[in-house]
Amino acid sequence: MLTQHLYPILEFDDAKSAKIDPPTFVERPFDTDKLVITFFPEVLDQLKSEGKIALERSIWGENPIEIYQFTESDVLITLGVIGCPSCGGNLDLFHAMGIDRVMFCGGGGVLDKTIGVGQLLLVEGAIRDEGFSYHYLPPSRTVEADPAVTEKIARYLDSCGIPYLRGITWTTDAIFRETADRIVRRREEGAKIVEMEQAGCLAVAKFRGFSYGALIYGGDDVSQEEWSNRGWQSRRGVRYNLVQLCRELCGVL
């Protein structure tokens, strides 16, 4: 039922079925339920050159999607698309194709200068400063990750001796509207990193009922008077290892 409101974005409809549903586009389901979504194209290129992944299929359309599979496991991997509508929409499609366990790995701008480049954040939730998630969940300030999934990831990281932070992110649609006052406000709310996908992906996972976890590493710094890139995209070792870690975590969820 559609709940009416003065502002359209706050009108939530809890109907499970829509005019166009993801299964409409499914020709053949995957043979596995595990998937890594990464935002590191150079890691995919390296894995391909090493023979560690092979193309499982291409999903054709105006924006084709390539899905690869690790050659020594049943885990799939694909390159994420920037923004909740694209990344979250694809996630909904992947779930309709049989995916039930997802690990996301990417980078984000830190809201605290003490968070170093490459430091991992285990995402416990996200501030919903975007529009996509409001079509999957009723209006709220934040969306939480599934605590059971979060604890499984935390236990695995602890068992491996991998250092990490826990906390929420700030998900925004507008990279060029991360203003000084908004940054201060989001930091006061507890956000440690700003990014563009987590609120939407968490909302899809909660609405559809599947396991979803995310590890975001500290990238550029938006917390200071002047923005600093900090060379975050050049941390090839961190990015490669993070993808491999998420591949392992898919079996833990």
N, C-alpha and C positions, 0 to 999 in steps of 0.2 A: 504494500500500500504506500502511496506517495504522501509524505507529510508536507503540507504546503507551508511556504514561508515567504516573507517579503523579498528575501534575496535568493535567487535561484540556486546558488551553490549550496545553500543550507537545506534544500528540499531533498530529503533522502527517500529513496524508494527501496524497500526491502525485498522486492520480488526477485527470486532467484533466476528467473528466465527473462531475457530481453529479446528485442526484435531480431537481433543478430547475436547468436551465442557462439563461443569458441569452437564447440564440436562441429559446427557447420563447415569449418575449414580443415578438419582433420581427415586426411586421406588414409594415413597408416600410423598407428600409435608407435611410440618408441618401444624397444625391447627392454628398457631399463627405466627405473623411476628416479635416477640420480642425475643432477645437473649442476655444473659450476657456471655462474655468470661472471665474467671478468671484464674489466675495462682496460686491459693491457694488451693491445694488438701486437706489440713486439714480442710478448711472451708466446702468443699463439704462433707467430712466425717461427720462433725458436723451437717450440715443441714440434711443429711440422718438419722443420729441417732436421731435427734429431730423430724423426720417425716415431715420436711418442704419442702422436694423435693422428687420426685419419678422418677424412670427411665421412660423416654418417649420412647426411642429406643436406640439400638446399631447399629452403622453403621459398618459393618464388613469389614475386609480387613487385610492387613499385619500389619497395625497399627489401631486397632479398636478405634472408637470414641463413647463415651457414652454421650447421651443427656438426661438431667433431666428437669423436669418441677416443678416449685414451686406449692405446693399443693393448695395455696390460691390465685393464680393468673395465668394468661396465659403466663407468662414469662418463657422462657427456659434458661438453664444454662449448660455450658460445660467447661471442663478443656482445656485451651489453650496448644498449643505445641510450644516449643522454636524455634524461627527463622522464618523469613518471608516465605520461601517456604512452610513450614508445616502449620503455623498459617494462613497465607494469602491464601494459597490454600484451606484450610478447609473453610475459610470465603467465598470464591467464591462459594464453594459447598453449604454452608448453604443458601446463597442468592438464588441459583437456587431452593432450597427447600422451598422458600417462606419467608425467613427472610429479612426484610427491615429496622429494627431498632435494632441497636447493641450498647451495651456498653461494653467496655473493661476495666478490672481493673487488675493491676499488680504492680510490684515494679521495680525500676531501680537504677543504680549507680548515685549518685549525682556528678555533676561537680563543685559544689560550697559548701564548708563546712558549710555555714550558713543555708543550707536547712536541716532541722531536719529529723530524722527518723520518718516516718509516715506522713510527710507533703505532702499534695496532690498537684499534678500538673495537671491542665486542659490542655490537649495537643492541641496546636494550629497548629501544623505541625511537620515535621521531616526532618532532614538532611538525604539525601539518600545515605548513605555510605554502600550500600548493592547492591545486583544484581537483586532481585525479582521484585522490583517496576518498573524497566526499561522495563519490558515486558507488563506493563499495562499503562504507561504514557510516553510521550516523555521525553528525557533526560533533567534534571534540577537539580539545587543544592538541592532544597527542595521540599516537597509536603505539601500543606496546607490542614488543616481540613476545612470542610464546615463551613463558618462563622455563618450561620444561626443555625446550630446544636450547635456550640460552645456557642453562646449567649443563647440558650435555657437551656443548662447545667448551665451556669454561673448564669442565673436568678434564677434557682431552688436552687443552692447552696447558693446564697445570701439570698433567702427567708427563708432558713433553718438556716441561721447563721453559715454555715460551712466555715471555713477559707481554702483558697487555693491559689496557684500561677497559673499564666497563662504563657505559653511559649512553646518553641519547644524542641524536643528531638533530640538526635543523635542516629540513628539506624545503627547498625553495624552487620556484619555477624560473626565477629571474636572476641570472648570474650578474647582470649589470645593475641590480637594485639591492645589493647587499650594503645598505647604508650604515654609517657609523652608529646611529641610534638603534637600528635593528640589531646590529651585531651585539651591542651592549645588552639589549633586552633579551636576546636569545641566550647569551652567556649567563645572565642572571637566572634564566629558567633552567639552566643546567646543561645546555647543549655544549658539546665539546668540539664538534666538527660540523661544517656546513657542506651539504651535498645536494643532489637533485633527483634521487630515486627512492630513498628508503621508505618514506611515508606511503608511497604508492605500492611498493612491493609488499610491505608488511600488511597493508590493507587487503590486497588481493589474497595473500596467504591466509589471513584470518577469515575472509569472506568465503573462500573456497574450501578451507580446512586442510591445509597441507603444511609440512615442516619447512620453515625458511629461516636461515641464519645469515648474518652478514658480518664481515670483518673489513673495516675501513682503515687505511693507514694515513697517518698525518702527512699532509702534502704542503701546499702553500700556506702562508700565514696572513690571515685577514684581520688579526687582532690588534695590529699596531697602527700608528699614524699613517704609515705608508705600506702598501701591499708588498709582500715579498714572495717571489716564486719559490725560493729556497732550492731550486734545481730538483724539485720533487719528482718530475717525470723521468729523470735520468737514473733513478735508483733501480737499475735492472735486476740486481740480485735480490733485493727485497720483493720486487714484483713477481719474479719467477718463483721464489720460494713460497710466496703467499698463495699463488695458484695451486702449487703442489699440496700445500697444507689444506686448502679447501677441498681438493680432490679426496684427501684422506677423511676429512670431516663429513663428506657426504655419506660415508659408510657408518658414521656415528649417530647421525640424526634419527 
